[in-house]
Amino acid sequence: MNFKNLFIKNNKLAINGGEPVFKKNLKPYKTIGFNEKKSISRLMDSGKLSGFVGAWCDDFYGGKMVRELEERWKDTFKCQFAVSLNSNTSGLIAALGAIGLSPGDEVIVPPMTMSATVMTPLIYGGIPVFVDIDKDYFCLDVEKVKKEINDKTKAIIAVNLFGHPAHLKELRRIADEHNIFLIEDAAQCPLATEYGQYAGTIGHIGIYSLNYHKHIHTGEGGICCTNNEELALRMQAIRNHGENIVAPLKIDNPINFVGFNFRMTELSAAIGLEQLKKITRYVDNREKIANTLTSNLSGIDLLKTPKVRNDCRHVYYVWAPKFNYESCKIPRHLIAKALKAEGLPIDEGYVQPLYLLPAFTKRIAIGRDGWPFTLTDRKYEKGLCPIAEELYENSLIEFCICSYKLDSNDLNKSIDVFLKVFENISQIRESFKD
Ligand SMILES: Cc1ncc(COP(=O)(O)O)c(C=O)c1O
């Protein structure tokens, strides 16, 4: 290992009473500024905080700000239709409804994602089928996806986890070949690309999140992108009491036109418009931070820094290295404890593989009788996705760089924390033996 900071060697770790690298907590990341405030203030003066009407009329599609945000989103992400909603979760429901998901249909999902990805199919009686992820990029393993496709499969939901694109073009090809849908959960990946095309626009539908933790945000919010006009209309219907437009629009196949109120307010859209103007700068900055961490820490033998597939852009919602547990046999929680004691806010394992949620193991989701699990023999138990289980139990570490301001001084110190802990790992090994 090539140490830039030699003082780190033989330094007493903070868990053993040494001085921590960070003397103060990192400052939270803040994207909201003057222009957002100005825009909101103008709207408040107008008094019109939503422009939607839940019946067939011009306002069915929402107010001025909502439509403007959708236009700008289409321009930015280069897709034909953008449908704003009040969250990515609502967007997942709208997308699954729009493709006509029906009770008993299977939906292929990864086990490691935010729970909304795997729970939303249940709303329509869809059966989540968990397929393992690959060990390097943490996205759906294409070969394993192929093996699970059968007559019941209606869709694949690929998650571009941590900001890295799944094998999207390949999955789209497979979906088209089988006449099923590829839905992208693009919550964490704005401006990520695969072969030059934006992740979120390669599947039949892609859904971004604008919740508070994301690269840009509107407090809560989501946007569905598609290049298919009918899917766009169906998502607009599910967003806004779609049952009321079936007769006036003479919809002859009104499957899943049971509408919700998933509408975005004018306030959120106004903030979104300002945020969108800054997205390139924010994402570039995030990528620069991640690349600096990777290039400075890739020499640590016990740490595998994040990989980026050829022809992909990773936008680093999370910078997630893997700890090589097999080589040193120190439990990850002790390493994490040591990193945290130095003042670095890291997390471990992301989420427990989601098929271990009680909803699946106890087969209770919608209603008292266990629907829709009454429609399937699929089993949800430990061992289903060994790679996701290993990452959760032993090796994955996350540094949620999006949550912190991270100026160059903080970034240098973050690097120092990793170097200090891994160079002095014998101190942890000693205390572990005790
Ligand atoms: C991968 C993924 N999917 C879905 C969601 C849900 O997004 P929202 O909070 O906008 O509903 C999130 C939010 O963190 C996410 O990270």
The ligand as a MOL file (V3000), in Angstrom:
LIG
                    3D

  0  0  0     0  0            999 V3000
M  V30 BEGIN CTAB
M  V30 COUNTS 16 16 0 0 0
M  V30 BEGIN ATOM
M  V30 1 C -34.1250 1.7310 -5.3890 0
M  V30 2 C -35.2750 2.4980 -4.8090 0
M  V30 3 N -36.5200 2.2000 -5.1960 0
M  V30 4 C -37.5820 2.8610 -4.7190 0
M  V30 5 C -37.4520 3.8590 -3.7870 0
M  V30 6 C -38.6660 4.5680 -3.2810 0
M  V30 7 O -38.6330 5.9310 -3.6530 0
M  V30 8 P -39.6570 6.9710 -3.0800 0
M  V30 9 O -39.2380 7.3150 -1.6920 0
M  V30 10 O -39.5580 8.1410 -4.0110 0
M  V30 11 O -41.0080 6.3550 -3.1380 0
M  V30 12 C -36.1840 4.2230 -3.3320 0
M  V30 13 C -36.0080 5.2480 -2.3160 0
M  V30 14 O -35.0400 5.3510 -1.6190 0
M  V30 15 C -35.0560 3.5230 -3.8640 0
M  V30 16 O -33.8130 3.8210 -3.4740 0
M  V30 END ATOM
M  V30 BEGIN BOND
M  V30 1 1 1 2
M  V30 2 1 2 3
M  V30 3 2 2 15
M  V30 4 2 3 4
M  V30 5 1 4 5
M  V30 6 1 5 6
M  V30 7 2 5 12
M  V30 8 1 6 7
M  V30 9 1 7 8
M  V30 10 2 8 9
M  V30 11 1 8 10
M  V30 12 1 8 11
M  V30 13 1 12 13
M  V30 14 1 12 15
M  V30 15 2 13 14
M  V30 16 1 15 16
M  V30 END BOND
M  V30 END CTAB
M  END
